[in-house]
Amino acid sequence: MEKIIGIETEFGIIEGRDGIFLDSLSYPNETEFILKGEFNINSEDKKFEIKFSEIVYLHSIELDFDERGQMESFGFVENSTLIKKFRNLDHSNKLISKHAHYYFRTYDTVFEIVAKDYNLKWI
């Protein structure tokens, strides 16, 4: 069964509808996705940039249509059915053991990303 596990940042686990506000996003090439904005932590805004690398899947949906209804704003999907499905389809060995299914929920939009890794930095 799938379960979203909150990712521990240096400021703790980011939660709640107002946990992440998105300012911009970019897709510099086919396998990278960058989000910039603010994490709302203890009523303080911490500016961030997060880059997901070696993406094999990227999906976004308006928050009101997200059926997961999670409190965690930034996490990974444990026992991802999507990754299991991709492993069965991957005849080119593009999906490696380091790929993970990430869940990133902003105030208005939810992103689900299967990527090899991410780099979160404070700006």
C-alpha positions in Angstrom: 0.0 0.0 0.0 1.3 3.4 -0.9 2.1 5.9 1.9 3.5 9.4 1.7 6.4 9.9 4.1 7.4 13.5 4.9 11.0 14.4 4.0 12.9 15.9 6.9 14.5 19.3 6.0 16.8 21.2 8.3 13.6 23.0 9.4 11.6 19.9 9.9 8.8 18.3 7.8 6.9 20.8 5.7 3.1 20.3 6.2 -0.2 22.0 5.5 -1.9 23.8 2.6 0.2 26.9 3.3 3.4 25.0 3.8 4.8 25.8 0.4 4.2 28.8 -1.8 5.5 28.6 -5.4 7.0 31.6 -7.1 8.3 30.0 -10.3 9.1 26.8 -12.1 11.3 25.9 -14.9 12.1 22.9 -17.0 15.6 23.6 -18.3 15.9 20.3 -20.2 14.0 17.0 -20.6 15.3 15.5 -17.3 15.4 18.5 -14.8 12.7 20.4 -13.1 13.3 23.4 -10.8 10.8 25.0 -8.4 11.4 28.2 -6.5 9.3 29.7 -3.7 8.9 29.8 0.1 8.4 27.3 2.8 6.2 28.6 5.5 7.9 27.3 8.7 6.6 28.5 12.1 5.1 31.5 10.4 8.4 32.5 8.8 9.0 32.3 5.0 12.2 30.5 4.0 13.1 31.0 0.3 14.1 27.8 -1.4 15.1 26.3 -4.8 14.6 22.6 -5.4 15.9 20.8 -8.5 14.8 17.3 -9.4 17.2 15.4 -11.6 17.0 12.5 -14.0 13.2 12.7 -14.2 11.3 9.9 -15.8 7.8 11.1 -14.7 6.3 14.5 -14.0 2.6 15.2 -13.3 0.9 18.2 -11.9 -2.7 18.7 -10.7 -4.6 21.5 -9.2 -4.7 21.0 -5.4 -8.5 20.8 -5.2 -8.5 17.8 -7.5 -5.7 15.9 -5.7 -7.3 12.8 -4.2 -4.4 12.0 -1.9 -5.4 14.7 0.7 -2.1 14.5 2.4 -0.9 16.8 5.2 2.8 16.4 4.1 3.7 19.1 1.6 7.1 17.5 0.6 7.6 13.8 0.8 8.2 10.6 -1.1 5.7 7.9 -1.9 6.6 4.7 -0.2 5.6 1.5 -2.1 4.9 3.5 -5.2 2.6 1.6 -7.6 3.9 4.0 -10.3 7.5 2.9 -9.8 6.4 -0.8 -9.7 4.6 -0.2 -13.0 7.6 1.5 -14.6 10.0 -1.3 -13.5 7.8 -3.7 -15.5 7.8 -1.4 -18.6 11.5 -0.3 -18.5 13.1 -2.3 -21.3 15.9 0.4 -21.6 17.1 0.4 -18.0 16.2 4.1 -17.5 14.8 3.5 -14.0 17.5 2.8 -11.5 17.3 1.8 -7.8 18.0 5.5 -6.8 14.8 6.7 -8.5 12.1 7.7 -6.0 8.5 8.9 -6.3 8.3 12.4 -4.8 5.2 14.4 -3.7 5.4 18.2 -3.7 2.3 20.1 -2.7 2.1 23.8 -3.0 -0.7 26.2 -2.0 -2.4 25.7 -5.4 -0.7 22.7 -7.2 0.5 19.2 -6.5 3.5 17.8 -8.3 4.3 14.1 -8.5 7.8 13.4 -9.8 9.8 10.2 -10.3 13.4 11.3 -10.3 16.8 10.0 -9.4 17.4 12.7 -6.8 16.7 16.3 -5.7 18.8 19.1 -4.4 17.1 21.5 -2.0 18.9 24.8 -1.2 18.0 27.9 0.7 18.3 31.2 -1.2 
